[in-house]
Amino acid sequence: MSLKLKSLKTKLAATALFSAVGMAASLTPVTASAQTFVNIGTGGQTGVYYVVGQSICRLVNRGTSDHGVKCTAPSTGGSVVNINAIRQGQQDMGVAQSDWQYYAMKGEKHESFIKQGSYKKLRALFSIHGEPFTVVARADSGVKHFDDLVGKRVNLQNPGSGTRGTMELIMDEKGWTKDTFKLAAELKASEQAQALCDNKIDVMLYNVGHPSGAIKEATTSCDAKVIPVTGPVIDKLINNNSFYAEASIKGGMYKGTDNDVKTFGNTATMVASADVDADSVYQVVKAVFDNFERFKRLHPAFANLDPKTMISDGLSAPLHEGAIRYYKERGWM
């Protein structure tokens, strides 16, 4: 082969290589732009909401190369914060207590909901686990029942959390205010177990699925126990609201609480805005229910979930069109 011919072939090969590289580079932005990012609001990192979001995203992201949806689930302030963030376009989806889903739809109970009015674009995807309203008290606090909170140092949780909202509903019914307590703390869910064991508060509250890491932390790090939440006010809340029901926290689940403890509770739900793309919602719902047995294994609170009740129980908002599409495909609707 002549030197000129060899040189020409080398130049042609180089040109082809650079063209291929250039083409790959030009295609990269197109591929990236085709990917859809979904953000799910959760709750404190020691709570089940955070596990819910992380678990859903884990299942969604396993199929990103096929459907193009990429999911993230950061820790947030909880139910009310999530619903307001969805309404303001700061989040696509979120986990919220069933009662706060209802009140957001009605524009009631919470100051932010009242100010903004009825949230008519709120949509439901599915319900998840039950959430007993759980009260944990230091053994040396003298608190043996919910009514004993008067005059004690109580963490009401951060404003915007579902637990805080539920506590405020109970306080309104009882005629309690922050002055009812010796201290009305506003610590986040993830901060209260340590505060309890550091003797900075007497009582912590949590609407949460069980077993809860935060409650295990509190009851193993110091002498504390789960307290009953019963009485006429609680009965009234249950009788007047379909999203509340009697609940029980099993004895032996937490150190210091050997017997079942009666309380009441609601259901955790997944919500979104009607403005969120139906294809994205479809892929999120599909990821959960196509991998349902795997999902159930990701936290003990999911163990007894049933798909047929999850598409109806605790859902006040209309189902999102993306969720409806999947449920019809499965023959559930």
N, C-alpha and C positions, 0 to 999 in steps of 0.2 A: 504493500500500500504506500502511495506517495505521501510525502509530508504534508502537501497542500490538502489532499483528500482527508487525511487524518485530522488536520487542523479544522477543516470544515465540519467534520462529524462531531468534534469536541465542542465547537461553537453551537451546533444545533442541539446537542444534548444539554448544554448549559442553558440555552434559551428555553427548552422544554421544561427543565427543572424550575427555572425562575417563574415560568408561566404557571406551573402547577402550584408552586408556593403562593404566587399571587392570587390564584383562583381560590385556594384554601383559605387564605386570609380574608378574601372578599366574602366567602361563604360564612365565616365564623360569626359576624354580627347578625346575619340573617337567622342562623340557628339560635343564637342567644335571644333575639327579639321574639322568636316563636315560643319561648318558654313563658309560662304564666306563673306569677308568684302569688301565693295565698298566705295570708297572715291570720293566725288563730289566737285570740286573746284567752288567757287561762286564769291563773291565780297565783298564790304564793307557792314557792318552790317546795314546801313541805306538805302541800295539800294535794288532793286527788285531781283537781282541775288541771294542774300543771302536768300530771301524768296523762290525763285525757288528751290534752293538746299534743304532748310529745308522742304519745302512742299513735294518734291519728296521723301525725306528720311522718312518723316512721313508716307507716303502711303506704301512705301516698307517695313518699319519696322512693320507695322500692320500685315504683313503676314510672318514674319521671321520664325515662328514656322512651317510653311508649306513648304516654299521654301528654307530656310536656308541662305538667303542673308540679311546681316546687313549693313545698310547704314549710313554714316556720311557726313556732308556737312559744313566744316569749312569756315570761312571768309578768302578770299585771295585778291590778288592785282588786280584781274579782268581778262579780256579776254586773253591778250597775256601771262600773267603769267600762266593762266590755261592751255593754249595750250602747252606751253613749259614744264610745269610740267607733262602733260600727255605724251609728247614725251620722257621725261627722266624717265618715269616709277614711278614718285612720286605721281601721281594721276591717278585714273582709268577713270574718266569722269570729265567734267567741262562745265560751261556756258561760251559762247563766242559770241561776236557780229558777225553777218553774214559776215561783210567785213573782219574781221580778220580770220575767217574760210577760206575765199577765199585766202587771202594773204599768210596764212600758207601753204596751198596746193601748191601755186605757188612759195613759197620761196621769197616773194617780200615785199617791203615797210618798214617793221620793221627790224632794224639792226640784231636782233637775228634770224629772219626768213631767211634773206639773208645769214648770216654766216652758218646756218645749212643746207640750201638748201630746196628744195621742200619736204614737209612732206607727203609722199605718203601713209603712214599708218593711216592718220587722217580719222576718220569716223564720220558721222552724225547720230544722233538718231531722233531728231525732232526739229522744230522751236517752239518758244514760243511767247512772246509778242513783239509788235513794240517798238522801242526805239528812240524817237525824240532826236536830239542833242539839249540840253537845256542850255541856258545861262541865269544866274540870276545876276543882278547888283544892288548894293546899289542905292537907289533913289537919294542920294546926289553925286553920282559919275559922273554924266553928260553923262552916257552911255545910249543911246536910240536905237542903232542899233549895230550889230556885228562889223562893221567897226570902231566904236568908241572905241574899245579896245586898239587901239594904244596909248601908253603912260600911260596906266593904270596898276594897280596892279592886275594881273590875276593869278588865280590858274589853272595851266595846268593839274593838277592831277599827281599822282605818275607814274613814268616810269613802263610800263608793263600793265597799265590799257587800256581798249579799248578806253575810252574817250580821254586819252592822245594821243593815236595813231591817232585817227580821227582828233584831233586838229592839230597835226603835219602835216597831209596830207593837211589840209586847209592852214596852214601856208606856206607850200612849194609852193602851188598854188599861194598864195598871195605875195610870196617873203618876208614873215615875218620871223624873228628869235626871240630868247629870248630877244635880245636887243631892239626889237620893243616895249616892255613893260617896264614900270617903275619898275615892279617887276614880275618875272616869278616864282611863287611858285610851289612847288611839293607836296602839301598836299594830303593825301588820301581822298577818297570820303567822308568818315565818319567824317573828320576833317574840311571840308571846310565851312559848314554852320555856325559853331561857329566863324571861322576866319572872315567870311564876317560880321557877326553881332558885332564882336569885333573890327571892322574897321582895320583889318590887311590886307585885300584884298578888291578890288572894285568889282571883278567879280569872280563867280564860274561857272564851266562847268560840265555837266553831260549827258552822253548818258544813258538814263534811261526810264523805263516804268512809266506811270503815272496812278494814283497819286503817287508821290514819298515822302517818309518820310523826306528825306534830304531837299528837296525843300520846303516842308511845314514848316520844322523847320526854314529855312532861312527867309521865307516870313512872318512868324508869330512872330518871335523873334526880327525882326528889319524891317525897311522900305526898302523893296526890291521888284523888279519886274522881270518878264520874258521878255527877249529881243529877237526881231526877228533875224533870221539868214537866209538872202536871198542875192541875187546878182548874177552876172555873174559866179563867181568862184563856187558857190554852184550849179548853173544850170549845169555847166560843169561836176561836180562830179556826179550829178544825171543822166545826159545824157550818160555818159561814163561807168557807173557801174550799173548793173542790181540789185545789192543788196542795192542801195540807192533809196530813193523815197521822194517826198514832204511829209511833215508832218505838223500837226497843234496841238498846245496845247490849249485845250479849255479854254475860258475865264471863270472866276469865280471859277476855280479849286483851285487857290492860291490867297491869299490876296494880293492886289496891282495890280493884272492882271485881269481886268474886261472883256477884249475882247480877241478873239482868236489870238494866236501868230503863225506866219508862221515860219517854219524851215524845216529841212530835217532829215531823219533818216534811220535806218536799222532795223534788226530783231535780237532778242536774240535767240541763238540756243544751243542745247545740243550736245556735241561732246565727242568722246572717241577714243582710239587707236584700230586698227584692232586686236591687241594682247590681248585685254580684252576678257575674256571668254564669248562666245555667250550666254550661259545660264544666266549669271549674267545680261547682257544687256537686254535679253528677259524679265527677271523678273522686271527690272526697268521700261522698256517701258510698260509692262503689268500693273504694279501698277498704272501708271499714267492714262492710257486709260480705264482700267477696273473700275476706280474710278473717271472718268473724271468730273462729276458734282461736286463732292467733291473738286477736284483739283481747279476748276474754282472759287470756293467760298473762296479759301485761300488768294487771293489778288485781288483787283479791276482791276488790269492790265490784269488779266486772263479772265475777264468776257465774252469777245466776241471771245474767241478762238474756232477754228473749226478743229477737227482732220484731216479732209481731206486736208486742206491747210498746216497743221503743218508737214506733212510728205513730203512736197515738197518745200514750200516757204523758200527762204534764205539759202538753203542747197547746197553748192558747193562741199563738200566732198561726196563720195559714202556713202550710208546707211550701217550701221553695219549689219552683218549677223543676229545677235540676234534681231535687230529691224525689219529686213525684215521678219523673221520667224513670228513675231507677226502680222505684217501688212497683210501678206498673210492669216493667220488664220482668221482675221477679214474681209477678202475679199476686202481690200483697195488697193491691188496690184494684 
